[in-house]
């Protein structure tokens, strides 16, 4: 199986231009390709996994990745997939976020001499003269065509700012600059980026001639990637200070049955033949597949030692067979008690399993709270500090949120 065939088998390819040429370049290790990352936060998320693992796969086959940090485009904000305008960040915030991205990407991509490149589009975008840009680039774009693009159409009813309208031109200009500066001949991105990416290939041909070999290829479902990166409305971060290795493991351990094999195909480096053999798995075997997924991705991001700890803690929670010492732990003291006791609502709050006492009350009344495996339905249930001494107690809300609470 060629590399391109494997990408298709893993469900990664949606649309391409110049498919035969792209196949040959990727399979022969001759592609110099880029993927852009706008610096909207100080950490990458699990939603970036698809792009990061793709870059790693292609680099392992001899292709050259360019990780484009969006120090310039982040100042505008991509309207794709948005119903409102993104929060405006300061240049200082963007520069800080870019540095955080760099450190995390180095866990996946080899940026050694002569290998992958990491560049920042602020280096050219922030130097542009507006009138020069209009003359050099603006003449190559049809406003009628731009307004037909999906990334803009969905925003027309609620309002599309002129600031955001320029995003397609900025992204297209990135490809144009990378093509000239680094010989970048291919752009990868999510399916919601298709219009922006075609703009780049067209700009290169308009400016440099029809023989300019610029190609575009999109990952199958950027929406799937974004879905992978969020849980309960919150991002799942790659930074262990924002999402602990255990929480990260548990996120993947709890993916839906219908998504687990899709995630294994897209995100892990297990041989495709091994994954295809899993397609017949049902019932309890799907839980095994989820543990495989969680372990592989946690090891990739946080290292094998943290992945082993997370796996043991997960098994301790679900089957009692693992090591509960590795479970997320919260310490409490007399200061957390009221009249010498801590009621179940306060316990859920201090354990980080409820945002407020009213939120905790709902959890208890709806039958979603357990302590050491026993369901607690009475909001008057309370505990003395001595109850949390020694091994402590495992407090759980629902199936996915839990923590060990111990006395200091």
Secondary structure as UniProt FT lines:
FT   HELIX           3..9
FT   TURN            10..11
FT   STRAND          13..16
FT   HELIX           19..27
FT   TURN            28..29
FT   STRAND          32..38
FT   HELIX           46..48
FT   HELIX           49..60
FT   TURN            61..62
FT   STRAND          64..70
FT   TURN            71..72
FT   HELIX           73..75
FT   TURN            80..81
FT   HELIX           91..105
FT   TURN            106..108
FT   TURN            113..114
FT   STRAND          117..120
FT   HELIX           122..125
FT   TURN            126..127
FT   HELIX           130..136
FT   HELIX           138..140
FT   HELIX           143..148
FT   HELIX           150..153
FT   TURN            154..158
FT   HELIX           162..165
FT   HELIX           167..182
FT   STRAND          186..189
FT   HELIX           191..193
FT   HELIX           194..208
FT   TURN            210..211
FT   STRAND          215..219
FT   HELIX           222..228
FT   STRAND          230..231
FT   TURN            232..233
FT   STRAND          234..235
FT   TURN            240..242
FT   HELIX           245..253
FT   HELIX           257..267
FT   HELIX           272..277
FT   HELIX           278..280
FT   HELIX           284..302
FT   HELIX           304..318
FT   HELIX           324..326
FT   STRAND          329..332
FT   HELIX           334..336
FT   TURN            339..340
FT   STRAND          341..343
FT   HELIX           344..350
FT   TURN            351..352
FT   HELIX           357..365
FT   TURN            366..367
FT   STRAND          369..371
FT   TURN            372..373
FT   STRAND          374..375
FT   TURN            379..380
FT   STRAND          382..383
FT   HELIX           385..388
FT   TURN            390..391
FT   STRAND          393..397
FT   TURN            398..400
FT   STRAND          401..407
//
